[in-house]
Amino acid sequence: MGFQAEALEALLDDAERAFAVSGDEPYEASAGRPVSSLANVPAGIAFLRAVLARLRGDAALASGYNRQALAQVGEDDWLMGYLVRWNQAAADWLGGRPGPAERGLAGVLAELRAAGQFFAGFLAMRVCYDLGQVQRAQGNLDAALATGRHALEEAGQSSQAAVTGPAHVGLAQVLYERDELTAALDHATRGVTLCRQLTFTQSLATGLAVVARIRHAHGDMAAATAAMEEAGQAGLSPQVVALLNPVPAQRARLLLARGDVSAAAQWTTAAGLSPADEPGYPREPAYLLLARVLLAQDRPGPALTLLQRLLVAAASQGRIGNVIEIQVLRALALAARGDHAGALGALAEAVTLGCPQGYVRVFADEGAPMRALLTRLSAARKDQRAPARDVDPEYLARLLRACGQAGAAPSSRRAAAPPGMAEPLTDREVEVLRLLAAGRSNQRIAHELVVALDTVKRHVTHILGKLGAANRTEAVARARQLGLIP
C-alpha cells in the first residue's frame, strides 16, 4: 500500500475536530496522566502534520509542527520524542541544512543505541537511511557507505529483516555512484525484495529506480523500463517532493536516454517547471531533469541560467555531492554554447571534487558528450594547462573508461560462444540460468531480478534454444557440462 498524503490529511482533520469536542477526558500537557488513552493525541497529530509537510517539501512548516509536537510530548513518551527529533533532522536536510541534519540524525541513533532500542523496529533503519542520504548530499560517499554497512552489521540476523530494506537501497545508491554495478545490483534487488514487505513504499520506489539506473548502465533498456514502470506503481502520492521520490524525474530521464525528448519535455511542462523559477532544494532533482531537457533541445542559455541558481544554493549549503552534478551539467551546457574554456573549468571542478570519494556515474551517465569533454580535459592536463593541470590522471582515465562503456549492451562484452554452442549467452541470460539452476520458478526469478514475468519467459526460451535443451533440467545440465555455471 502506498502513502496517500491527501487521505492522511483528511483523517488528521477529523481526529483534530473529534479531540477538540471531546469533553470527558481533556488533554493535560504534563506527564501526570500517562495512562490516559488521549494523552498524546495533540503530539501525534502535530507530528503527523510535520511528516506531511516534510514529504511535500515544506521544511519550514514541518519545523513548526515539530516544535508543536515536542511541546506536547511527556517525559515518559520516549518513542514520540525520537520520532519528532528524527523528523526535525530530516526537515533540516530538506531545508538545505545538512550539517544540523547530520548531527540531529546521529544524535537520535546514539540515543536509540544507549536506550537499547536501536533495532527495535523501522525507526532506526529509517534514521540510518536518511543519515546516508544527507552524507551523500554532502559528497561524503565513504560516510554514507559506512552508515549503511554499520546498520546492517548491527541488525545482524534480525527477525524483522524487512526493516533492513532501506539500508540495502542506500548502499546500492552509493555503490552505483562508484560504478560498482554488481554489488549495487545485489543490494538493490535485496532491498527491493525486503521493501515489498513494508507498508510505506517510499524506499521500494527508490530501490526500483536504482535498479532501473543499473540496468540502463548495463545497456538493458527493456529491463530498465520494466523496473521504472514498477517503481511508478508503488503508490506514492504525487505530492511527495522530488528529493524524496526520484521516480518521476528518473522516468523522464530514461525517456531522454531513449531519445524521446518530446515526452520528457511534456513531463517538465506538466510538472510546472520553468528555467525562470527559483527552485528550492526539495525540488532540485526535477529541475536538474529540466536542465537536461533544455540541453537536449539545444537551449544551453536557459539551462545555464537555471544551473547557476542551483549551483549557488548547493555551494552555499555545503551540498558538495549536488555541486558535482550541477557542475557536470554546466560543463555540458557551456560546451554546447561554444564556451570551451568555461566548460573545462566547470568540469575540472567537478572532477576535482569527485575524485576523493570516487564519483563515477555522475559523469559516465551523461554519455558521449561527457566523454568528449573528458578527452579535452585529459589533453589539457597533459599540456599542463589550467584548469586541468592538477586533475588526477588515473581518476580521469577511469572516468573515460566508464564513459566508453556507458550504454554498451551486456552481450557485447561477453566472450565468444564455447565449443558446442553457436551463439553465446548474454550476461542477463547467464543470470537467469544461475537462478534456474538454484531451482527458482519463473515468477521468483522475475521477482528477484525486478523484471516482468514475460521478460523472464523470453530469456528462458532463448536459453533453451541456445543450449539445445528441451526443458530447464536439460538446460542446467548442459550449461554445467560447458562450464557456464558451477
Buried (B, 14 or more C-beta within 10 A) or exposed (E): EBBBBEEBBEEBEEBBEEBEEEEEEEBEEEEEEEEBEBBBBBBBBBBBBBBBBBBBBBBEBBBBBBEBBBEBBBEEBBEBBBBBBBBBBBBBBBBBBBEBBBBBBBBBBEBBEEEEBBBBEBBBBBBBBBBBBBBBBBBBBEBBBBBBBEBBEBBEEBEEEBBBBBBBBBBBBBBBBBBBBEBBBBBBBBBBBBBBEBEBBBBBBBBBBBBBBBBBBBBBBEBBBBBBBBBBBBBBBEBBBBBBBBBBBBBBBBBBBBEBBEBBBBBBEEBEBEBEBEBBBBBBBBBBBBBBBBBBBEBBEBBBBBBEBBBEBBBEBBBBBBBBBBBBBBBBBBBBBEBBEBBBBBBBBBBBBBBBBBBBBBBBBBEEBBBEBBEBBBEBBEEEEEBBEEBBEEBBEBBBEBBEBBBEBBBEEBEEEEEEBEEBBBBBBBBBBBBBBEEBEBEEBBBBBBBBEEBBEBBBEBBBEBBEBEEBEEBBEBBEEBEBBE
